[in-house]
Amino acid sequence: MHPATRAGLTLGLVFALSAPLFAQTSPPLPVNNAPLRTTADGEPSSPKPARPSKLPAKSAKSPAAELPPRTQRTALAPPNKVTQDFYTAYLSENMELAELLLKQGADINCSNCGGPPLLSSALSFSLFKRGGISDHIAWLLARGADPNKMDSEGTPALYNYIAGVSQWGGGLYALGYASDSQLLAWLRALIQAGANPKQGNRNGATPLHVIAKMIQVIDAGDAKMQQRYLALIDELLGNGVDINAKTWDLGYTPLMAGLASGGFGMGTSACNHEMVSYFLTRGADPAVVGKDGKTAYDLALKQATQGVRNCNATLRVLQGSAPTAKNTLPLPTREPQAVTPTAGGGLGNLAGPWKGVLRLRQPSVMVVPVDGSIEPSGAVQLHVASSGMTTHGMVSGVSGDSITLRLRTRAPQGAHFANGSVETPEFVVHGRLADGVYRGDYTAPTDSGEFILCSESVYPVRSECKPSFMEALGGAIGGVLEALGTSP
């Protein structure tokens, strides 16, 4: 039985979108021992091969001249029939047949049978499974599965497991299935079976580099989520992983990798000074200079200048630990607060009801009707009828015809986004107001496009604020597809 495919509600801009945020399929691995499948004449059936699991994208390879000497990959001979049949039988849940084929000499560590080694696949699947440590992980280890066996990308099972936790964790739905104790149990089981926790990918990134990227995915103050990752980090450090190990391309430590990361395609959500402080207390050196000349402070400063939330606190933490860091500057003692215009004080023609459209470019091309209002106080409320999502926030800046909003999108009642949350992180929208039309391009954490909002007085006569018939039809279809992928 394969895990169900999950598609999420879109995190969306401002006014909430109708395209799926994620449509991920969990690795096609067995859940329970299935009875031996036979044909009508009693012979074992030939299981249908399952799709190989999808693992997180690996780091780009560095030029060979910059990498330490290592074994070159050579073409592998095709697996023999017994091994290929074993691999297929295992993925098809035919455990009785898989056991029989192992006794006939099948290679349990096959890495070119049409997917990653089975142990890597089983660990990925474990993130989607409730209950105790996966029977299939234990089954594989007991029968000689090598936890240090490399996949086709040159990464071992433990690294891929941590990468899977980091991609699907951090509030994403898999951690709703795998408990904190399970995550640690699977990691410890690998290490006890001989896995080398220091072994990383071909770019020199260790498992700690991967999990450090959660620095900018977990919000500061989310103690429960932070503790999940801190426990894994402590386990890695306790087993000899170097907190200051450097990658071969940029020479980044785990702390630097975390500060430079946008979080596995989720987009940078916020700086997390609590996670940074934790790394420093565990021995992370903020004064390390990468091959690009940047320090941890420089990487955090770049995020701050790009408008990422809460980065001032991170910069202060790094300044206190490394007073000689490059490009340090005086910082305010508080994060910038939203500028809330008072009634009649700067909003002008902005206050009132608004209707318009979102013209999405990413993650899919779609036109979505929206409506809402901007109050004289600066409060913003917007709604997408097709999906039931709402967006709320404040006008944070008015300068001439330039208007800036700070917003969050909320899932419909009784539903949640694919990452398990009911509300997105705050994002900033910039636009211009002219002749009753407020418009601009935007880039949200997971989507981008153009928004066009018309005031109540000009909406009836401005065609750009309305979807065409075909656009409206496409938006309606998109809303139906989204509803089918929603996880209430």
TORBA-323616 format. One line per field, with one value per residue (C-alpha): x, y, z; residue number from 1. Coordinates in nm, 3 decimals. Layout:
N
xx <- c(X / ...)
yy <- c(Y / ...)
zz <- c(Z / ...)
k <- c(NUM / ...)
This chain:
488
xx <- c(0.000 / 0.157 / 0.128 / -0.136 / -0.033 / -0.071 / -0.134 / -0.161 / -0.343 / -0.127 / 0.056 / -0.001 / 0.038 / -0.171 / -0.492 / -0.446 / -0.410 / -0.582 / -0.280 / -0.145 / 0.159 / 0.302 / 0.191 / 0.437 / 0.414 / 0.574 / 0.813 / 0.635 / 0.733 / 0.555 / 0.362 / 0.270 / 0.394 / 0.166 / 0.073 / 0.247 / 0.076 / 0.012 / -0.131 / -0.428 / -0.200 / -0.041 / 0.289 / 0.429 / 0.306 / 0.548 / 0.512 / 0.476 / 0.781 / 0.709 / 0.828 / 1.157 / 1.134 / 1.190 / 1.477 / 1.574 / 1.786 / 2.156 / 2.400 / 2.558 / 2.889 / 3.202 / 3.469 / 3.682 / 3.995 / 3.850 / 3.736 / 3.945 / 4.046 / 3.771 / 3.668 / 3.537 / 3.202 / 3.222 / 2.944 / 2.776 / 2.693 / 2.318 / 2.180 / 2.115 / 1.759 / 1.738 / 1.842 / 1.609 / 1.319 / 1.398 / 1.402 / 1.070 / 0.910 / 1.011 / 0.867 / 0.549 / 0.506 / 0.558 / 0.778 / 0.749 / 0.889 / 1.154 / 1.274 / 1.294 / 1.495 / 1.739 / 1.810 / 1.882 / 2.156 / 1.981 / 2.184 / 1.994 / 2.217 / 2.149 / 2.191 / 2.108 / 1.785 / 1.574 / 1.585 / 1.792 / 1.912 / 1.616 / 1.736 / 1.740 / 1.390 / 1.259 / 1.397 / 1.228 / 0.902 / 0.935 / 0.868 / 0.512 / 0.440 / 0.278 / 0.376 / 0.706 / 1.025 / 0.938 / 0.932 / 1.085 / 1.387 / 1.452 / 1.389 / 1.649 / 1.913 / 1.870 / 1.933 / 2.250 / 2.145 / 2.453 / 2.373 / 2.682 / 2.583 / 2.585 / 2.297 / 2.345 / 2.416 / 2.692 / 2.509 / 2.448 / 2.127 / 2.182 / 2.246 / 1.936 / 1.731 / 1.835 / 1.768 / 1.421 / 1.352 / 1.465 / 1.258 / 0.940 / 0.981 / 0.982 / 0.606 / 0.554 / 0.308 / 0.542 / 0.619 / 0.251 / 0.315 / 0.664 / 0.688 / 0.991 / 1.091 / 1.060 / 1.289 / 1.559 / 1.499 / 1.555 / 1.871 / 2.010 / 1.922 / 2.129 / 2.429 / 2.411 / 2.407 / 2.734 / 2.626 / 2.891 / 2.714 / 3.011 / 2.969 / 2.801 / 2.738 / 2.984 / 3.009 / 3.128 / 2.803 / 2.742 / 2.400 / 2.445 / 2.469 / 2.137 / 1.948 / 2.100 / 1.899 / 1.596 / 1.733 / 1.524 / 1.221 / 1.134 / 0.998 / 1.169 / 0.940 / 0.815 / 0.966 / 0.811 / 0.936 / 1.278 / 1.317 / 1.259 / 1.556 / 1.777 / 1.746 / 1.863 / 2.148 / 2.264 / 2.256 / 2.474 / 2.718 / 2.734 / 2.840 / 3.131 / 2.989 / 3.200 / 2.987 / 3.243 / 3.293 / 3.322 / 3.172 / 3.419 / 3.271 / 3.206 / 3.375 / 3.052 / 3.001 / 2.656 / 2.580 / 2.667 / 2.467 / 2.165 / 2.192 / 2.237 / 1.949 / 1.596 / 1.474 / 1.442 / 1.237 / 0.998 / 1.150 / 1.314 / 1.052 / 1.239 / 1.569 / 1.568 / 1.805 / 1.723 / 1.850 / 2.160 / 2.227 / 2.192 / 2.455 / 2.690 / 2.652 / 2.741 / 3.068 / 2.982 / 3.250 / 3.089 / 3.429 / 3.483 / 3.529 / 3.402 / 3.578 / 3.354 / 3.488 / 3.163 / 3.113 / 2.796 / 2.729 / 2.757 / 2.507 / 2.258 / 2.309 / 2.218 / 1.892 / 1.818 / 1.875 / 1.635 / 1.355 / 1.356 / 1.177 / 1.354 / 1.707 / 1.811 / 1.799 / 2.016 / 2.268 / 2.288 / 2.353 / 2.632 / 2.779 / 2.796 / 2.978 / 3.212 / 3.281 / 3.535 / 3.291 / 3.300 / 3.059 / 2.913 / 2.692 / 2.479 / 2.142 / 1.809 / 1.702 / 1.362 / 1.247 / 1.079 / 0.711 / 0.428 / 0.343 / -0.026 / -0.180 / -0.446 / -0.792 / -0.765 / -0.390 / -0.216 / -0.446 / -0.635 / -0.827 / -0.682 / -0.942 / -1.259 / -1.380 / -1.159 / -1.206 / -0.959 / -0.750 / -0.429 / -0.246 / -0.027 / 0.293 / 0.425 / 0.370 / 0.113 / -0.040 / -0.385 / -0.613 / -0.789 / -1.064 / -1.028 / -1.225 / -1.187 / -1.131 / -0.872 / -0.990 / -0.908 / -0.694 / -0.478 / -0.614 / -0.633 / -0.878 / -0.893 / -1.082 / -1.075 / -1.425 / -1.312 / -1.085 / -1.220 / -0.878 / -0.839 / -0.551 / -0.514 / -0.254 / -0.172 / -0.070 / 0.290 / 0.399 / 0.255 / 0.488 / 0.323 / 0.158 / 0.373 / 0.189 / 0.344 / 0.144 / 0.251 / 0.024 / -0.047 / -0.272 / -0.502 / -0.640 / -1.018 / -1.181 / -1.122 / -0.834 / -0.461 / -0.179 / 0.040 / 0.301 / 0.051 / 0.002 / -0.318 / -0.145 / 0.155 / 0.450 / 0.422 / 0.521 / 0.557 / 0.378 / 0.471 / 0.246 / 0.140 / -0.197 / -0.309 / -0.660 / -0.824 / -0.616 / -0.361 / -0.126 / 0.221 / 0.432 / 0.492 / 0.710 / 0.575 / 0.756 / 0.600 / 0.446 / 0.470 / 0.269 / 0.085 / -0.198 / -0.451 / -0.708 / -0.968 / -1.157 / -1.534 / -1.584 / -1.367 / -1.418 / -1.722 / -1.532 / -1.181 / -1.149 / -0.802 / -0.960 / -1.178 / -1.089 / -1.200 / -1.451 / -1.177 / -0.963 / -1.256 / -1.321 / -0.956 / -0.964 / -1.276 / -1.117 / -0.804 / -1.018 / -1.182 / -0.844 / -0.714 / -1.012 / -0.945 / -0.589 / -0.680 / -0.599 / -0.860)
yy <- c(0.000 / 0.318 / 0.643 / 0.878 / 1.168 / 1.499 / 1.832 / 2.146 / 2.470 / 2.738 / 2.965 / 3.249 / 3.610 / 3.848 / 3.746 / 3.378 / 3.155 / 2.870 / 2.669 / 2.377 / 2.461 / 2.112 / 1.801 / 1.554 / 1.179 / 0.993 / 0.710 / 0.397 / 0.151 / -0.128 / -0.064 / -0.412 / -0.758 / -0.869 / -1.234 / -1.408 / -1.308 / -1.589 / -1.633 / -1.853 / -2.157 / -2.098 / -1.953 / -1.634 / -1.330 / -1.081 / -0.760 / -0.432 / -0.209 / 0.094 / 0.444 / 0.527 / 0.758 / 1.129 / 1.251 / 1.614 / 1.771 / 1.734 / 2.021 / 2.129 / 1.961 / 2.167 / 2.170 / 1.860 / 2.065 / 2.209 / 1.881 / 1.648 / 1.327 / 1.070 / 0.756 / 0.819 / 0.673 / 0.384 / 0.231 / -0.048 / -0.378 / -0.438 / -0.639 / -1.006 / -1.128 / -1.257 / -0.917 / -0.721 / -0.949 / -0.908 / -0.527 / -0.529 / -0.779 / -0.572 / -0.251 / -0.439 / -0.557 / -0.922 / -0.988 / -1.367 / -1.365 / -1.107 / -1.333 / -1.628 / -1.431 / -1.312 / -1.674 / -1.729 / -1.465 / -1.134 / -0.821 / -0.627 / -0.322 / -0.291 / 0.075 / 0.042 / -0.155 / 0.137 / 0.347 / 0.423 / 0.146 / 0.004 / 0.130 / 0.491 / 0.446 / 0.286 / 0.572 / 0.828 / 0.638 / 0.622 / 0.996 / 0.926 / 0.635 / 0.640 / 0.403 / 0.256 / 0.221 / 0.092 / -0.288 / -0.256 / -0.056 / -0.321 / -0.597 / -0.453 / -0.390 / -0.739 / -0.886 / -0.698 / -0.366 / -0.140 / 0.202 / 0.348 / 0.233 / 0.528 / 0.605 / 0.712 / 1.069 / 0.959 / 1.006 / 0.745 / 0.652 / 0.864 / 1.181 / 1.119 / 1.055 / 1.387 / 1.560 / 1.407 / 1.517 / 1.870 / 1.889 / 1.735 / 1.858 / 2.217 / 2.220 / 2.020 / 1.737 / 1.442 / 1.539 / 1.497 / 1.127 / 1.067 / 1.155 / 1.317 / 0.985 / 0.808 / 1.055 / 0.995 / 0.619 / 0.587 / 0.800 / 0.597 / 0.268 / 0.371 / 0.473 / 0.154 / -0.043 / 0.121 / 0.432 / 0.704 / 1.029 / 1.235 / 1.112 / 1.364 / 1.431 / 1.480 / 1.849 / 1.784 / 1.889 / 1.682 / 1.588 / 1.886 / 2.124 / 1.992 / 2.020 / 2.364 / 2.500 / 2.488 / 2.802 / 3.008 / 2.782 / 2.750 / 3.066 / 3.189 / 3.111 / 2.781 / 2.582 / 2.249 / 2.255 / 2.382 / 2.105 / 1.841 / 1.964 / 2.043 / 1.683 / 1.557 / 1.809 / 1.704 / 1.340 / 1.417 / 1.625 / 1.354 / 1.109 / 1.316 / 1.539 / 1.858 / 2.168 / 2.372 / 2.129 / 2.318 / 2.240 / 2.200 / 2.461 / 2.770 / 2.661 / 2.714 / 2.573 / 2.442 / 2.779 / 2.962 / 2.717 / 2.778 / 3.156 / 3.143 / 2.904 / 2.973 / 2.641 / 2.380 / 2.581 / 2.718 / 3.061 / 3.247 / 3.305 / 3.460 / 3.473 / 3.266 / 3.412 / 3.136 / 2.866 / 3.075 / 3.116 / 2.741 / 2.673 / 2.921 / 2.755 / 2.422 / 2.561 / 2.708 / 2.962 / 3.281 / 3.416 / 3.148 / 3.310 / 3.123 / 3.103 / 3.389 / 3.609 / 3.602 / 3.532 / 3.420 / 3.786 / 3.883 / 3.615 / 3.728 / 4.091 / 4.004 / 3.848 / 4.156 / 4.397 / 4.191 / 4.245 / 3.905 / 3.921 / 3.920 / 3.940 / 4.232 / 4.004 / 3.750 / 4.019 / 4.130 / 3.772 / 3.735 / 4.075 / 3.978 / 3.655 / 3.794 / 4.165 / 4.162 / 4.029 / 4.214 / 4.495 / 4.528 / 4.831 / 4.979 / 4.809 / 4.928 / 4.758 / 4.671 / 4.523 / 4.767 / 4.799 / 4.844 / 5.207 / 5.236 / 5.550 / 5.711 / 5.784 / 6.040 / 6.062 / 5.948 / 5.679 / 5.914 / 5.721 / 5.390 / 5.333 / 5.156 / 4.841 / 4.686 / 4.424 / 4.284 / 3.990 / 3.805 / 3.712 / 3.426 / 3.336 / 3.082 / 2.806 / 2.796 / 3.048 / 3.143 / 3.443 / 3.455 / 3.709 / 3.875 / 4.125 / 4.298 / 4.628 / 4.861 / 5.034 / 5.396 / 5.248 / 5.074 / 4.724 / 4.508 / 4.222 / 4.031 / 3.718 / 3.458 / 3.316 / 3.021 / 2.880 / 3.033 / 3.169 / 3.513 / 3.755 / 4.008 / 4.262 / 4.631 / 4.918 / 4.962 / 5.250 / 5.530 / 5.749 / 5.943 / 5.684 / 5.401 / 5.173 / 4.891 / 4.618 / 4.355 / 4.052 / 3.692 / 3.442 / 3.215 / 2.877 / 2.818 / 2.712 / 2.344 / 2.319 / 2.376 / 2.431 / 2.144 / 2.240 / 2.175 / 2.542 / 2.742 / 3.071 / 3.174 / 3.375 / 3.750 / 3.883 / 4.230 / 4.363 / 4.680 / 4.856 / 5.189 / 5.364 / 5.561 / 5.660 / 5.427 / 5.123 / 4.970 / 4.732 / 4.582 / 4.272 / 4.051 / 3.762 / 3.561 / 3.269 / 3.016 / 3.206 / 3.522 / 3.727 / 4.057 / 4.196 / 4.450 / 4.599 / 4.857 / 5.086 / 5.053 / 5.362 / 5.255 / 4.877 / 4.875 / 5.054 / 4.905 / 4.578 / 4.497 / 4.440 / 4.157 / 3.815 / 3.739 / 3.459 / 3.205 / 3.327 / 3.295 / 2.942 / 2.849 / 2.991 / 2.792 / 2.470 / 2.548 / 2.598 / 2.258 / 2.088 / 2.263 / 2.149 / 1.791 / 1.823 / 1.990 / 1.812 / 1.919)
zz <- c(0.000 / -0.110 / 0.087 / -0.047 / -0.261 / -0.085 / -0.242 / -0.037 / -0.039 / -0.191 / 0.051 / -0.184 / -0.193 / -0.062 / -0.166 / -0.152 / -0.443 / -0.605 / -0.722 / -0.517 / -0.305 / -0.306 / -0.488 / -0.345 / -0.363 / -0.076 / -0.163 / -0.283 / -0.016 / 0.169 / 0.486 / 0.601 / 0.516 / 0.234 / 0.167 / -0.119 / -0.442 / -0.689 / -1.035 / -1.112 / -1.149 / -0.810 / -0.929 / -0.769 / -0.956 / -1.108 / -0.902 / -1.083 / -1.032 / -0.815 / -0.886 / -0.716 / -0.420 / -0.466 / -0.257 / -0.200 / -0.468 / -0.404 / -0.384 / -0.708 / -0.777 / -0.746 / -1.015 / -0.984 / -0.924 / -0.601 / -0.452 / -0.238 / -0.415 / -0.400 / -0.572 / -0.921 / -1.014 / -1.256 / -1.459 / -1.265 / -1.425 / -1.450 / -1.157 / -1.212 / -1.243 / -0.886 / -0.747 / -0.976 / -0.888 / -0.517 / -0.547 / -0.730 / -0.491 / -0.189 / -0.332 / -0.420 / -0.059 / -0.148 / 0.153 / 0.135 / -0.218 / -0.123 / 0.161 / -0.076 / -0.333 / -0.065 / 0.021 / -0.349 / -0.342 / -0.418 / -0.336 / -0.068 / -0.132 / -0.505 / -0.607 / -0.977 / -0.966 / -1.084 / -0.770 / -0.458 / -0.225 / -0.037 / 0.301 / 0.177 / 0.037 / 0.356 / 0.567 / 0.344 / 0.370 / 0.749 / 0.764 / 0.651 / 0.884 / 1.226 / 1.504 / 1.617 / 1.420 / 1.076 / 1.053 / 0.709 / 0.829 / 1.094 / 0.837 / 0.599 / 0.866 / 1.008 / 0.664 / 0.589 / 0.439 / 0.439 / 0.595 / 0.425 / 0.076 / -0.164 / -0.396 / -0.758 / -0.640 / -0.406 / -0.076 / 0.197 / 0.375 / 0.688 / 0.488 / 0.276 / 0.589 / 0.746 / 0.414 / 0.412 / 0.770 / 0.683 / 0.366 / 0.506 / 0.861 / 0.981 / 1.005 / 0.685 / 0.697 / 0.746 / 1.104 / 1.175 / 1.118 / 1.252 / 1.620 / 1.781 / 1.941 / 1.606 / 1.432 / 1.693 / 1.697 / 1.323 / 1.341 / 1.632 / 1.462 / 1.161 / 1.372 / 1.578 / 1.252 / 1.150 / 0.959 / 0.953 / 1.056 / 0.932 / 0.578 / 0.352 / -0.013 / -0.297 / -0.215 / 0.139 / 0.306 / 0.619 / 0.758 / 0.992 / 0.695 / 0.570 / 0.896 / 0.967 / 0.676 / 0.905 / 1.075 / 0.833 / 0.812 / 1.181 / 1.340 / 1.656 / 1.947 / 1.797 / 2.084 / 1.990 / 1.632 / 1.734 / 1.990 / 1.723 / 1.526 / 1.824 / 1.943 / 1.603 / 1.596 / 1.944 / 1.837 / 1.534 / 1.740 / 2.004 / 1.736 / 1.613 / 1.340 / 1.321 / 1.377 / 1.180 / 0.889 / 0.559 / 0.221 / -0.064 / -0.297 / -0.081 / 0.240 / 0.437 / 0.786 / 0.889 / 1.053 / 0.732 / 0.522 / 0.743 / 0.718 / 0.340 / 0.285 / 0.173 / 0.309 / 0.034 / -0.209 / 0.052 / 0.017 / 0.303 / 0.572 / 0.864 / 1.048 / 1.366 / 1.625 / 1.875 / 1.641 / 1.566 / 1.940 / 1.983 / 1.716 / 1.882 / 2.224 / 2.061 / 1.928 / 1.588 / 1.490 / 1.348 / 1.236 / 0.967 / 0.625 / 0.320 / -0.014 / -0.131 / 0.151 / 0.351 / 0.720 / 0.896 / 0.977 / 0.609 / 0.510 / 0.777 / 0.673 / 0.316 / 0.435 / 0.648 / 0.358 / 0.146 / 0.396 / 0.566 / 0.901 / 1.239 / 1.101 / 1.322 / 1.626 / 1.445 / 1.353 / 1.716 / 1.828 / 1.573 / 1.661 / 2.026 / 1.944 / 1.678 / 1.733 / 1.451 / 1.192 / 0.862 / 0.780 / 1.129 / 1.185 / 1.464 / 1.482 / 1.622 / 1.942 / 1.796 / 1.470 / 1.229 / 1.308 / 1.061 / 0.985 / 1.060 / 0.906 / 1.119 / 0.987 / 0.713 / 0.765 / 0.448 / 0.307 / 0.083 / -0.183 / -0.064 / 0.209 / 0.102 / -0.080 / -0.350 / -0.622 / -0.867 / -0.979 / -0.911 / -1.231 / -1.117 / -1.299 / -1.048 / -0.948 / -1.231 / -1.470 / -1.344 / -1.295 / -0.956 / -0.867 / -0.524 / -0.319 / 0.014 / 0.184 / 0.330 / 0.646 / 0.739 / 1.019 / 0.758 / 0.826 / 0.513 / 0.453 / 0.123 / 0.020 / -0.257 / -0.295 / -0.510 / -0.238 / 0.083 / 0.175 / 0.328 / 0.363 / 0.642 / 0.739 / 0.748 / 0.525 / 0.638 / 0.419 / 0.204 / 0.000 / -0.279 / -0.503 / -0.361 / -0.115 / 0.092 / 0.267 / 0.523 / 0.494 / 0.597 / 0.419 / 0.621 / 0.514 / 0.504 / 0.829 / 0.897 / 0.648 / 0.655 / 0.413 / 0.297 / 0.558 / 0.838 / 0.927 / 0.899 / 0.823 / 0.614 / 0.741 / 0.693 / 0.351 / 0.201 / -0.108 / -0.293 / -0.545 / -0.691 / -0.678 / -0.984 / -1.094 / -0.844 / -0.946 / -0.705 / -0.886 / -0.877 / -0.921 / -0.621 / -0.510 / -0.218 / -0.051 / -0.288 / -0.580 / -0.782 / -1.026 / -1.065 / -0.853 / -0.979 / -0.739 / -0.835 / -0.601 / -0.590 / -0.803 / -1.098 / -1.091 / -1.325 / -1.603 / -1.571 / -1.763 / -1.624 / -1.283 / -1.410 / -1.551 / -1.904 / -1.954 / -2.033 / -1.744 / -1.504 / -1.631 / -1.578 / -1.227 / -1.144 / -1.268 / -1.067 / -0.758 / -0.806 / -0.850 / -0.540 / -0.337 / -0.442 / -0.310 / 0.017 / 0.345 / 0.599)
k <- c(1 / 2 / 3 / 4 / 5 / 6 / 7 / 8 / 9 / 10 / 11 / 12 / 13 / 14 / 15 / 16 / 17 / 18 / 19 / 20 / 21 / 22 / 23 / 24 / 25 / 26 / 27 / 28 / 29 / 30 / 31 / 32 / 33 / 34 / 35 / 36 / 37 / 38 / 39 / 40 / 41 / 42 / 43 / 44 / 45 / 46 / 47 / 48 / 49 / 50 / 51 / 52 / 53 / 54 / 55 / 56 / 57 / 58 / 59 / 60 / 61 / 62 / 63 / 64 / 65 / 66 / 67 / 68 / 69 / 70 / 71 / 72 / 73 / 74 / 75 / 76 / 77 / 78 / 79 / 80 / 81 / 82 / 83 / 84 / 85 / 86 / 87 / 88 / 89 / 90 / 91 / 92 / 93 / 94 / 95 / 96 / 97 / 98 / 99 / 100 / 101 / 102 / 103 / 104 / 105 / 106 / 107 / 108 / 109 / 110 / 111 / 112 / 113 / 114 / 115 / 116 / 117 / 118 / 119 / 120 / 121 / 122 / 123 / 124 / 125 / 126 / 127 / 128 / 129 / 130 / 131 / 132 / 133 / 134 / 135 / 136 / 137 / 138 / 139 / 140 / 141 / 142 / 143 / 144 / 145 / 146 / 147 / 148 / 149 / 150 / 151 / 152 / 153 / 154 / 155 / 156 / 157 / 158 / 159 / 160 / 161 / 162 / 163 / 164 / 165 / 166 / 167 / 168 / 169 / 170 / 171 / 172 / 173 / 174 / 175 / 176 / 177 / 178 / 179 / 180 / 181 / 182 / 183 / 184 / 185 / 186 / 187 / 188 / 189 / 190 / 191 / 192 / 193 / 194 / 195 / 196 / 197 / 198 / 199 / 200 / 201 / 202 / 203 / 204 / 205 / 206 / 207 / 208 / 209 / 210 / 211 / 212 / 213 / 214 / 215 / 216 / 217 / 218 / 219 / 220 / 221 / 222 / 223 / 224 / 225 / 226 / 227 / 228 / 229 / 230 / 231 / 232 / 233 / 234 / 235 / 236 / 237 / 238 / 239 / 240 / 241 / 242 / 243 / 244 / 245 / 246 / 247 / 248 / 249 / 250 / 251 / 252 / 253 / 254 / 255 / 256 / 257 / 258 / 259 / 260 / 261 / 262 / 263 / 264 / 265 / 266 / 267 / 268 / 269 / 270 / 271 / 272 / 273 / 274 / 275 / 276 / 277 / 278 / 279 / 280 / 281 / 282 / 283 / 284 / 285 / 286 / 287 / 288 / 289 / 290 / 291 / 292 / 293 / 294 / 295 / 296 / 297 / 298 / 299 / 300 / 301 / 302 / 303 / 304 / 305 / 306 / 307 / 308 / 309 / 310 / 311 / 312 / 313 / 314 / 315 / 316 / 317 / 318 / 319 / 320 / 321 / 322 / 323 / 324 / 325 / 326 / 327 / 328 / 329 / 330 / 331 / 332 / 333 / 334 / 335 / 336 / 337 / 338 / 339 / 340 / 341 / 342 / 343 / 344 / 345 / 346 / 347 / 348 / 349 / 350 / 351 / 352 / 353 / 354 / 355 / 356 / 357 / 358 / 359 / 360 / 361 / 362 / 363 / 364 / 365 / 366 / 367 / 368 / 369 / 370 / 371 / 372 / 373 / 374 / 375 / 376 / 377 / 378 / 379 / 380 / 381 / 382 / 383 / 384 / 385 / 386 / 387 / 388 / 389 / 390 / 391 / 392 / 393 / 394 / 395 / 396 / 397 / 398 / 399 / 400 / 401 / 402 / 403 / 404 / 405 / 406 / 407 / 408 / 409 / 410 / 411 / 412 / 413 / 414 / 415 / 416 / 417 / 418 / 419 / 420 / 421 / 422 / 423 / 424 / 425 / 426 / 427 / 428 / 429 / 430 / 431 / 432 / 433 / 434 / 435 / 436 / 437 / 438 / 439 / 440 / 441 / 442 / 443 / 444 / 445 / 446 / 447 / 448 / 449 / 450 / 451 / 452 / 453 / 454 / 455 / 456 / 457 / 458 / 459 / 460 / 461 / 462 / 463 / 464 / 465 / 466 / 467 / 468 / 469 / 470 / 471 / 472 / 473 / 474 / 475 / 476 / 477 / 478 / 479 / 480 / 481 / 482 / 483 / 484 / 485 / 486 / 487 / 488)
